[in-house]
Amino acid sequence: MIEPSAVRLSKRMNIKKLLLDPKTVLAAVVGGFLIGLFFSPLGLTLFPLGSLYIAFLSMCLLPILITAIINGIAGLLRDVNTRPIFKNMALLYAVGLIIPCIIGIGSALLLQPGGDLGPEAQKSIGALITAAPPEPKAEGGIFGFLLQVIPTNVFEALSSNDVMAIVFLSVCIGLAIGAIDNRETDQILSLVKAIYDVFMQLYRWGIVILAPGLLLFIAGVVAQIDAETLLALTKFVIDFYIGGAILMVILMLLFWRAVRGPLLPTLGRLSNPNMLAFMTNNPIVALPATLDMLEQDYGVDRRVPDLVIPFGIFANQHGAVFLLSFLTMYLAQIYVIDLALQDYAIIAIGSIIAGATAVGGGPVLIPTVAPLLGVVGIPTSMALVVLSTTDNLIGPVRTATSLQANITLTVMAARRGKEKPEAPAAPVHFQENHI
């Protein structure tokens, strides 16, 4: 008997739902840890397959990043709903990104996650440092770093995967397309959107096997390190949560100042979308609840967050800025690197540029953070170990703080709907894109 197509489709959808369930992903991560710890030869055998999977996701993420930035900025400038508040929003966006950077650097200096490690932790970390010694700092200081951000050769920046230069280029193109209103730029924007859709489709195909892909990759990563090293990273995770909590409180207080009202009831209404983002490690899941909350509870004209929040999920990543600045400081402490004032400035600027538009998490972030680490003199191999082994623990903090940052930006820019757009916005559909 031939199985009806509807039944086969239902089974495929159930399998896909099961594979993408957060509990399945968590089980795969735990399984990868156990294989790497207790069956290291098997973990090393599985690692090449996991690396191929991560490479495929990385292939998709850079085109998604470029097209999302261009399409998002141009769309915000061209749409009548957000054009009147674009200047105010851009200023708040730029100033706001300083906050997670300061919290990341400041909390790392205060808590010293890479210092005061126990004897066993020092021994384990020391073995990793021996395997990946520090590198010479890039020459040129802060101005040399800024020169790297502005690509003199666009094609070279693209071919070398220079993320910060690519982000700068994408922002410039988005602003230019948004400022020119004619049929030709409309066609360019349509092409950009088509490229975005193509790579998002590839990404959606790849993300279906996220759980087995992470199991293979993490099994291989953990097989190359020992249990003491994992325990040594416990302090990094705990201190990251403390710093993330400080950042979340600041963002919520800025939100309360913008909307006014009783402190606890006002902030209490934020718990639903933030908890959804934290528990699922995915802001897309919390998007409907966020939009409804802003409109119904805080009087923000729905047409504004319909455009601002989806764009911000790609290009206002406070959690990633906090992570990159905190991670760089942590690794500098591990390697006992003396940082000068210009080094702190480079960490701040690099974290903002690279982190604000970071796509994905864990090992996928390595191309994003690599230029920043290179300037400070830290090998990326150590960052790979930290991100691969801790991302599923720290990822929810990164996601929740980024969502709250976009909620805060929206209400501060829209001022509770006082600047009413004249026409309704076309519906915006963004697909899931977080690891």
Stockholm file with secondary structure:
# STOCKHOLM 1.0

chainA/1-435         MIEPSAVRLSKRMNIKKLLLDPKTVLAAVVGGFLIGLFFSPLGLTLFPLGSLYIAFLSMCLLPILITAIINGIAGLLRDVNTRPIFKNMALLYAVGLIIPCIIGIGSALLLQPGGDLGPEAQKSIGALITAAPPEPKAEGGIFGFLLQVIPTNVFEALSSNDVMAIVFLSVCIGLAIGAIDNRETDQILSLVKAIYDVFMQLYRWGIVILAPGLLLFIAGVVAQIDAETLLALTKFVIDFYIGGAILMVILMLLFWRAVRGPLLPTLGRLSNPNMLAFMTNNPIVALPATLDMLEQDYGVDRRVPDLVIPFGIFANQHGAVFLLSFLTMYLAQIYVIDLALQDYAIIAIGSIIAGATAVGGGPVLIPTVAPLLGVVGIPTSMALVVLSTTDNLIGPVRTATSLQANITLTVMAARRGKEKPEAPAAPVHFQENHI
#=GR chainA/1-435 SS CCCCHHHHHHHHHHHHHHHHSHHHHHHHHHHHHHHHHHCHHHHHHHHHHHHHHHHHHHHHHHHHHHHHHHHHHHHHHHCTTTGGGHHHHHHHHHHHTHHHHHHHHHHHHHHCTTSSCCHHHHHHHHHHHHHSCCCCCCTTHHHHHHHHHSCSSHHHHHHTTCHHHHHHHHHHHHHHHHHCCSHHHHHHHHHHHHHHHHHHHHHHHHHTTHHHHHHHHHHHHHHTSCHHHHHHTHHHHHHHHHHHHHHHHHHHHHHHHHHCSCHHHHHHTTHHHHHHHHHHTCTTTTHHHHHHHHHHTTCCCTTTHHHHHHHHHHHCCHHHHHHHHHHHHHHHHHTTCCCCHHHHHHHHHHHHHHHHTCCSCGGGGHHHHHHHHHHHTCCHHHHHHHHHHHHHHHHHHHHHHHHHHHHHHHHHHHTTTTSCCSSCCCCCCCCCCCC
#=GC SS_cons         CCCCHHHHHHHHHHHHHHHHSHHHHHHHHHHHHHHHHHCHHHHHHHHHHHHHHHHHHHHHHHHHHHHHHHHHHHHHHHCTTTGGGHHHHHHHHHHHTHHHHHHHHHHHHHHCTTSSCCHHHHHHHHHHHHHSCCCCCCTTHHHHHHHHHSCSSHHHHHHTTCHHHHHHHHHHHHHHHHHCCSHHHHHHHHHHHHHHHHHHHHHHHHHTTHHHHHHHHHHHHHHTSCHHHHHHTHHHHHHHHHHHHHHHHHHHHHHHHHHCSCHHHHHHTTHHHHHHHHHHTCTTTTHHHHHHHHHHTTCCCTTTHHHHHHHHHHHCCHHHHHHHHHHHHHHHHHTTCCCCHHHHHHHHHHHHHHHHTCCSCGGGGHHHHHHHHHHHTCCHHHHHHHHHHHHHHHHHHHHHHHHHHHHHHHHHHHTTTTSCCSSCCCCCCCCCCCC
//
